[in-house]
């Protein structure tokens, strides 16, 4: 799947990856989310994927970015539920880990979501979720 995304790779159509840079502007962040929103809404029926977001390099986050993420979740809720199997985050910062975990507990993410401290742990969990999804309904995640 060819896209013009900078941070999100959809090279493997079933295993999307996003590596957020250490620093980025508000405009860059919003532009990436706008493009991702368009791509998700254009996915063909039956397309399923897992999503790894590596935030381990991020040094700071603007509150307006969190507002944009909330808007993304609202705008894409139905499409994410149709297409995304699971969402894994990698975060080294304990505060970021705590915030993501709390958001997950509140049910704000439309799919099973977990936070990890290493990419390999996150990959392993997402690969399991993908395999379970391919087995069909009735298999617990």
C-alpha positions in Angstrom: 0.0 0.0 0.0 1.7 3.2 -1.2 1.1 6.3 0.9 2.6 9.7 1.4 2.8 9.3 5.1 6.1 10.3 6.7 6.0 8.4 10.0 3.5 5.7 9.4 4.6 2.7 7.3 1.9 0.6 5.6 4.5 -1.5 3.6 3.2 -4.6 5.3 -0.6 -4.1 4.8 -1.4 -6.2 7.8 1.2 -4.7 10.2 1.3 -0.9 10.2 4.1 0.9 12.0 4.5 4.4 13.2 7.8 5.8 14.6 7.2 9.2 16.0 10.3 11.4 15.8 11.9 13.1 18.8 10.5 16.4 17.8 7.8 17.6 15.3 5.7 20.6 14.7 2.0 20.8 15.4 1.4 21.2 11.6 3.4 18.0 10.8 1.5 16.1 13.4 -1.9 17.3 12.1 -0.9 16.7 8.5 0.1 13.0 9.3 -3.2 12.4 11.1 -5.2 13.9 8.3 -3.5 11.7 5.8 -3.9 8.6 8.0 -7.6 9.4 8.4 -8.1 9.5 4.7 -6.3 6.2 4.2 -8.2 4.4 6.9 -11.6 5.6 5.5 -10.5 4.4 2.0 -9.5 0.8 3.0 -11.4 -1.9 1.2 -13.9 -4.1 3.0 -12.3 -6.9 4.9 -8.9 -5.3 5.1 -7.6 -6.0 8.6 -4.4 -4.8 10.3 -2.5 -4.3 13.6 -0.8 -1.1 14.4 2.4 -0.5 16.3 3.2 3.1 17.4 6.7 3.6 18.7 6.8 6.7 20.9 10.2 5.9 22.5 12.0 8.8 20.9 9.4 11.5 21.6 10.8 14.2 23.9 7.7 16.3 24.4 4.1 16.5 23.4 1.9 19.5 22.8 -1.6 19.3 24.4 -3.0 20.2 21.0 -1.6 16.9 19.7 -3.7 15.0 22.3 -6.7 16.9 21.1 -6.0 15.9 17.5 -5.7 12.2 18.6 -9.0 12.5 20.4 -10.6 13.9 17.2 -8.9 11.2 15.1 -10.4 8.5 17.4 -13.9 10.1 17.1 -13.7 10.6 13.3 -12.3 7.1 12.6 -14.1 5.1 15.3 -16.3 3.0 13.0 -13.5 2.5 10.4 -11.0 1.5 13.1 -13.4 -1.0 14.6 -13.9 -2.5 11.1 -10.2 -2.7 10.1 -7.9 -2.5 13.1 -7.4 -5.7 15.1 -5.2 -4.3 17.9 -3.1 -1.3 18.7 0.3 -1.5 20.5 2.3 1.4 21.8 6.0 1.5 22.7 6.9 4.2 25.2 10.0 4.5 27.4 8.7 7.5 29.4 6.8 6.3 32.5 4.4 9.3 32.3 3.5 8.5 28.7 3.1 4.8 29.6 0.7 5.8 32.4 -1.3 8.1 30.3 -1.7 5.6 27.5 -2.6 2.8 30.0 -5.2 5.0 31.7 -6.8 6.0 28.3 -6.9 2.3 27.4 -8.6 1.4 30.7 -11.2 4.1 30.1 -12.1 2.4 26.8 -11.1 5.3 24.6 -9.4 3.1 22.1 -11.8 1.2 19.8 -9.7 -2.0 19.7 -7.6 -4.0 22.2 -4.7 -1.8 23.2 -1.5 -2.4 25.2 1.6 -0.4 26.1 5.1 -1.9 26.1 8.6 -0.7 26.9 10.2 -2.6 24.0 9.4 -2.9 20.3 10.0 -6.6 20.3 7.4 -7.2 23.1 4.9 -5.1 21.2 5.6 -6.9 17.9 5.1 -10.2 19.6 1.7 -9.3 21.1 0.5 -7.7 17.8 1.6 -10.8 15.8 -0.5 -12.9 18.2 -3.5 -10.7 17.8 -3.1 -10.8 14.0 -2.9 -14.6 14.1 -6.0 -14.9 16.4 -7.9 -12.6 14.1 -7.1 -14.8 11.1 -8.5 -17.8 12.9 -11.9 -16.1 12.9 -14.5 -15.0 15.4 -14.7 -16.7 18.7 -11.0 -16.7 19.5 -10.1 -14.6 22.5 -7.6 -11.8 22.2 
